[in-house]
């Protein structure tokens, strides 16, 4: 038998070694390298060890067009990390008897959207929190159940919205006030709200697309309990710590939260509990939730038995690409849930755009080519190429677009779309003869296409014909001018104008009536400077008015 003092020395040595290993990890350099590698402008991260905050890091910038650094108080959109926060509040209400896990919700508040569907009366709080209610993630028109409630897993934001309405009805208070009382104030989450607060204006993260271009920040004025939480990494870490430390709820409630309620498809190690995903890995059971509203990404992971976890928020479409590397580096573990969702993988269009943007055409295209020099259709389908073309055009990578469209023509020589798109590109660069050549080829492949037929009627050497003439003076240096209106479904390519004697001219046959239109100059719409008759569209857009008698 090993003497007790030797055993104690061994255990202490292991603890010291583990602590020393953690202390030796250079988290700052690691996160700085990763956000650079994955083109993530800004990141806020908190790591939990031994039931307490072990690392708080802010990395990168809040906005690529201001270069202001992320701070510990920077507010991010939590996206779906909104859900576990609400679930914590719901479990408090369950403890006090305000709501039951298994009483059908319609008995608290009938849902008029389901007057046609009797099965909805089976939906309970437990089903909502475990994503087994049968409700869709988000409605598309009329709200319909996807399957019988309680039978299988089906991720649903709509379910959380329904439960939110029930809670508001029971307590007769706005949900954000309820969250302040039940969660934010008790846990000290002082920079958290489901609606935008004036105090956030001084320090918030701006969202970015996958090429790190800034996008408008959504500042929610109305609560969406499934996705509108605005918070900081430090605030959200307080919620995770409450779960690890069993704070604010009874012990049996925490056991309920961590108990598998529903299995995710055929996976043997992925389940959903009450408000959190559950996964089993070589390091044991962990709880997790991801956040994704397109241009904000977020992630929370915790190991209840090991008393450790992580929370991070990223102001980038690319944010969840970080997860496998982070989980491996911080916990020496894998994240099967994220791997199942596929967030760590680059989509074909994204890879193509990134390659050509950052490496140039010659080097960037190599990944997508077969040995014969044509596009490898197993790596990228033709339709995804045109998505890449739109992105590259927007970033003014015209040389890359031209070469990409040329290789697309060689790969798909019988494709109408390839010839039409290349013709459009040539027109956008002012190469009218080259555009005409490829429009003609496109029409041979699809002789009855009215759009290309109409375009060719406008281009030399054809004589323009029509009862209506559009003319635009000035804009001598424009490469492409066209007219878009309700007479051609606002298609910017349908009515190209041709420069004649220094004036852009085009003709078209129109029946008597009233038409809305704009001139489009190198992709930018303007009103007709010769006509003061204007109108306002359904989305507030202003357009010129043409009356044909």
Secondary structure as the mmCIF struct_conf table of DSSP 4:
data_model
#
loop_
_struct_conf.conf_type_id
_struct_conf.id
_struct_conf.beg_label_comp_id
_struct_conf.beg_label_asym_id
_struct_conf.beg_label_seq_id
_struct_conf.end_label_comp_id
_struct_conf.end_label_asym_id
_struct_conf.end_label_seq_id
HELX_RH_AL_P HELX_RH_AL_P1 UNK A 4 UNK A 24
BEND BEND1 UNK A 25 UNK A 25
HELX_RH_AL_P HELX_RH_AL_P2 UNK A 27 UNK A 37
TURN_TY1_P TURN_TY1_P1 UNK A 38 UNK A 39
STRN STRN1 UNK A 42 UNK A 49
TURN_TY1_P TURN_TY1_P2 UNK A 50 UNK A 51
STRN STRN2 UNK A 52 UNK A 60
STRN STRN3 UNK A 61 UNK A 61
BEND BEND2 UNK A 62 UNK A 62
TURN_TY1_P TURN_TY1_P3 UNK A 64 UNK A 66
HELX_LH_PP_P HELX_LH_PP_P1 UNK A 68 UNK A 68
STRN STRN4 UNK A 69 UNK A 69
HELX_LH_PP_P HELX_LH_PP_P2 UNK A 70 UNK A 70
TURN_TY1_P TURN_TY1_P4 UNK A 72 UNK A 73
STRN STRN5 UNK A 75 UNK A 75
STRN STRN6 UNK A 76 UNK A 77
TURN_TY1_P TURN_TY1_P5 UNK A 79 UNK A 80
HELX_RH_AL_P HELX_RH_AL_P3 UNK A 81 UNK A 95
TURN_TY1_P TURN_TY1_P6 UNK A 96 UNK A 97
BEND BEND3 UNK A 98 UNK A 99
BEND BEND4 UNK A 101 UNK A 103
STRN STRN7 UNK A 104 UNK A 104
HELX_RH_3T_P HELX_RH_3T_P1 UNK A 105 UNK A 107
TURN_TY1_P TURN_TY1_P7 UNK A 108 UNK A 108
BEND BEND5 UNK A 109 UNK A 109
HELX_RH_3T_P HELX_RH_3T_P2 UNK A 112 UNK A 114
TURN_TY1_P TURN_TY1_P8 UNK A 115 UNK A 116
HELX_RH_3T_P HELX_RH_3T_P3 UNK A 118 UNK A 122
STRN STRN8 UNK A 124 UNK A 124
HELX_RH_AL_P HELX_RH_AL_P4 UNK A 125 UNK A 129
TURN_TY1_P TURN_TY1_P9 UNK A 130 UNK A 131
BEND BEND6 UNK A 133 UNK A 133
STRN STRN9 UNK A 135 UNK A 135
BEND BEND7 UNK A 137 UNK A 138
BEND BEND8 UNK A 140 UNK A 142
STRN STRN10 UNK A 145 UNK A 145
BEND BEND9 UNK A 146 UNK A 147
TURN_TY1_P TURN_TY1_P10 UNK A 149 UNK A 150
BEND BEND10 UNK A 151 UNK A 152
HELX_RH_AL_P HELX_RH_AL_P5 UNK A 157 UNK A 171
TURN_TY1_P TURN_TY1_P11 UNK A 172 UNK A 172
BEND BEND11 UNK A 173 UNK A 173
HELX_RH_AL_P HELX_RH_AL_P6 UNK A 175 UNK A 179
HELX_RH_PI_P HELX_RH_PI_P1 UNK A 180 UNK A 184
HELX_RH_AL_P HELX_RH_AL_P7 UNK A 185 UNK A 187
TURN_TY1_P TURN_TY1_P12 UNK A 188 UNK A 188
TURN_TY1_P TURN_TY1_P13 UNK A 190 UNK A 191
STRN STRN11 UNK A 193 UNK A 193
BEND BEND12 UNK A 194 UNK A 195
HELX_RH_3T_P HELX_RH_3T_P4 UNK A 198 UNK A 202
BEND BEND13 UNK A 203 UNK A 203
STRN STRN12 UNK A 204 UNK A 204
HELX_LH_PP_P HELX_LH_PP_P3 UNK A 205 UNK A 207
STRN STRN13 UNK A 208 UNK A 208
TURN_TY1_P TURN_TY1_P14 UNK A 210 UNK A 211
STRN STRN14 UNK A 214 UNK A 214
HELX_LH_PP_P HELX_LH_PP_P4 UNK A 216 UNK A 218
BEND BEND14 UNK A 221 UNK A 222
TURN_TY1_P TURN_TY1_P15 UNK A 225 UNK A 227
STRN STRN15 UNK A 230 UNK A 231
HELX_RH_AL_P HELX_RH_AL_P8 UNK A 233 UNK A 244
TURN_TY1_P TURN_TY1_P16 UNK A 245 UNK A 246
BEND BEND15 UNK A 248 UNK A 249
HELX_RH_AL_P HELX_RH_AL_P9 UNK A 251 UNK A 258
BEND BEND16 UNK A 259 UNK A 259
STRN STRN16 UNK A 262 UNK A 263
TURN_TY1_P TURN_TY1_P17 UNK A 265 UNK A 266
BEND BEND17 UNK A 268 UNK A 269
STRN STRN17 UNK A 270 UNK A 272
BEND BEND18 UNK A 274 UNK A 276
STRN STRN18 UNK A 277 UNK A 281
TURN_TY1_P TURN_TY1_P18 UNK A 282 UNK A 283
STRN STRN19 UNK A 284 UNK A 292
BEND BEND19 UNK A 293 UNK A 295
STRN STRN20 UNK A 297 UNK A 303
TURN_TY1_P TURN_TY1_P19 UNK A 304 UNK A 307
STRN STRN21 UNK A 308 UNK A 314
BEND BEND20 UNK A 315 UNK A 316
TURN_TY1_P TURN_TY1_P20 UNK A 317 UNK A 318
HELX_RH_3T_P HELX_RH_3T_P5 UNK A 319 UNK A 322
HELX_RH_AL_P HELX_RH_AL_P10 UNK A 323 UNK A 331
BEND BEND21 UNK A 332 UNK A 332
HELX_RH_AL_P HELX_RH_AL_P11 UNK A 336 UNK A 341
TURN_TY1_P TURN_TY1_P21 UNK A 342 UNK A 344
BEND BEND22 UNK A 345 UNK A 345
HELX_LH_PP_P HELX_LH_PP_P5 UNK A 346 UNK A 347
HELX_RH_AL_P HELX_RH_AL_P12 UNK A 348 UNK A 359
HELX_RH_AL_P HELX_RH_AL_P13 UNK A 361 UNK A 364
TURN_TY1_P TURN_TY1_P22 UNK A 365 UNK A 365
HELX_RH_3T_P HELX_RH_3T_P6 UNK A 366 UNK A 368
STRN STRN22 UNK A 369 UNK A 369
TURN_TY1_P TURN_TY1_P23 UNK A 371 UNK A 372
BEND BEND23 UNK A 373 UNK A 374
STRN STRN23 UNK A 375 UNK A 375
TURN_TY1_P TURN_TY1_P24 UNK A 377 UNK A 379
HELX_RH_AL_P HELX_RH_AL_P14 UNK A 382 UNK A 394
TURN_TY1_P TURN_TY1_P25 UNK A 395 UNK A 396
HELX_RH_AL_P HELX_RH_AL_P15 UNK A 398 UNK A 411
TURN_TY1_P TURN_TY1_P26 UNK A 412 UNK A 414
HELX_RH_AL_P HELX_RH_AL_P16 UNK A 416 UNK A 428
TURN_TY1_P TURN_TY1_P27 UNK A 429 UNK A 430
HELX_RH_AL_P HELX_RH_AL_P17 UNK A 432 UNK A 445
BEND BEND24 UNK A 446 UNK A 446
TURN_TY1_P TURN_TY1_P28 UNK A 447 UNK A 448
HELX_RH_AL_P HELX_RH_AL_P18 UNK A 450 UNK A 458
BEND BEND25 UNK A 459 UNK A 459
TURN_TY1_P TURN_TY1_P29 UNK A 460 UNK A 461
BEND BEND26 UNK A 462 UNK A 462
HELX_LH_PP_P HELX_LH_PP_P6 UNK A 463 UNK A 464
BEND BEND27 UNK A 467 UNK A 467
STRN STRN24 UNK A 468 UNK A 472
TURN_TY1_P TURN_TY1_P30 UNK A 476 UNK A 477
BEND BEND28 UNK A 479 UNK A 479
STRN STRN25 UNK A 481 UNK A 485
HELX_RH_3T_P HELX_RH_3T_P7 UNK A 486 UNK A 488
TURN_TY1_P TURN_TY1_P31 UNK A 489 UNK A 490
TURN_TY1_P TURN_TY1_P32 UNK A 492 UNK A 493
BEND BEND29 UNK A 494 UNK A 495
STRN STRN26 UNK A 496 UNK A 496
STRN STRN27 UNK A 498 UNK A 500
TURN_TY1_P TURN_TY1_P33 UNK A 501 UNK A 502
STRN STRN28 UNK A 503 UNK A 508
BEND BEND30 UNK A 512 UNK A 512
STRN STRN29 UNK A 513 UNK A 521
TURN_TY1_P TURN_TY1_P34 UNK A 522 UNK A 523
STRN STRN30 UNK A 524 UNK A 526
TURN_TY1_P TURN_TY1_P35 UNK A 529 UNK A 530
STRN STRN31 UNK A 534 UNK A 536
TURN_TY1_P TURN_TY1_P36 UNK A 538 UNK A 539
BEND BEND31 UNK A 540 UNK A 540
STRN STRN32 UNK A 542 UNK A 548
#
